[in-house]
Amino acid sequence: FMLFVLTYRPKTMVNSLFLMFCLTIVIWLFGTYKMFVVSTDREIVFWDHFVYIGVTLMPVFLYHFGVVYLRLLEGSKIQRRIVTVGYILGLLFLVASLSTTLFVNGVFHYKWGAHTIAGPLHNVFLVFFLFYFFGFLAQLIMFCRHSRGVARSQLCYVLAGFCVFLVLGPFAFLPAYEVPIFPAVFVVVIPFVLLLFHAMFKYEFLSNFD
């Protein structure tokens, strides 16, 4: 899916941002898989640090993609500031995730695998994560309600794909708070990809940004 996006009008800003968002998902999924197959706590911590390389920047890449896709960035100082602050905070959380035990500390083992345990700074990160994720979703819903014709059909499929991802995806954080939950994160990606593929091929999602 990411390779398809890479070759599908790669020079546009909206496609580049969507590609970066997809890259953070790949980092997240691959790192999560590695956490489940390694055997020592040291390896689990290493791969969870790898996961957060993607996860800390995922919300702002998504939000930035959203305001460009919905054409909200043009002439809006507020949106530009929200995006700029998002990148600054994302990079700060990335550094913190790699350098301090205030972000994650210790390992929680449960039936289906293991996960590092969230520290106090992780709680602040979670607020940041949810703010940008659901800010994107709220704007997408608003535009979907007021759109008509092909634009509405395109937005509805995009909205459906992201709803699956954004509503179920954050449950992946529960093991960090020592809640043993089945790692259904890999399943979440399947309907997300299928719905967006449909929006791309039938309604030309990402094609009107030359």
Secondary structure, DSSP 8 states (H G I E B T S, - for coil): -HHHHHHSSTTSHHHHHHHHHHHHHHHHHHHHHHHHH--SHHHHHHHHHHHHHHHTTHHHHHHHHHHHHTT-STT-HHHHHHHHHHHHHHHHHHHHHHH-TTTEEEEEEETTEEEEEE-HHHHHHHHHHHHHHHHHHHHHHHHHHH--HHHHHHHHHHHHHHHHHHHHGGGGGGGGGT-----THHHHHHHHHHHHHHHHHHH-TT-S--
